[in-house]
Amino acid sequence: MKKVLIIIGVILALFIAVIAVLIVKDYNQEEKLRQELNEIDSMINFEDFDYDAVNERLGKTISSGDYLVVEKAAKKYLKDTIDITLTIVNILNDEKLVNILTAENYKNDGPNFINSKLYIKNTKEKLENNKTKILNQMNNETVLSYVENKNLDSYYIDFYKSLSFSSEAEINKNKQEMEDSIDSIIDMLNVYDEIIDFLIENKNEWTIDGEYIVFSTEKLGNQYDELLLKL
């Protein structure tokens, strides 16, 4: 009987040791994943954002098992969100956008401004479409969709949420800031449209003199200046 108890004790000790190893291993993976995502977050928020470096980091994995599924989902969400954001940034950094209200563009595309009107229209549509996409990315429902149908236990889904989810207040704040920022650019483009329409309507009343636009009357010049003040 004593030998049986000893054997049972040994088995229990081994079982507890195995469980302890697994718990430590899981804890280590969780800590490594948290650190990994924090470092990527720091790279994204760095002033000189290096897309290639971030993209390379997002393409690598450091975990295994169900944690690997969580890691891939979190990194896929980050990549998709970054790509949408960069699309918006590229739209705003387009040289054509900066040069619409320049004497050079007035000279090249005026007096009917067919290319300018089309560019403004297309740019507003792109911004509206990507605004919808980026605002949708900020929802916790969208975040959760990246781990749906992955056959994960609730424990790993909860861990994923702890990595990715934001509070409702923070979500609403970030969404409002993003929406306001994009809407301000769309408002600016609407003023661009007004100015171009004004030039089209008065196409026989202005000329380009070097880097300046000159109107035939002071009244028209003042109306043009008033439109510029809306920007």
Disulfide bonds with the S-S distance in Angstrom:
none
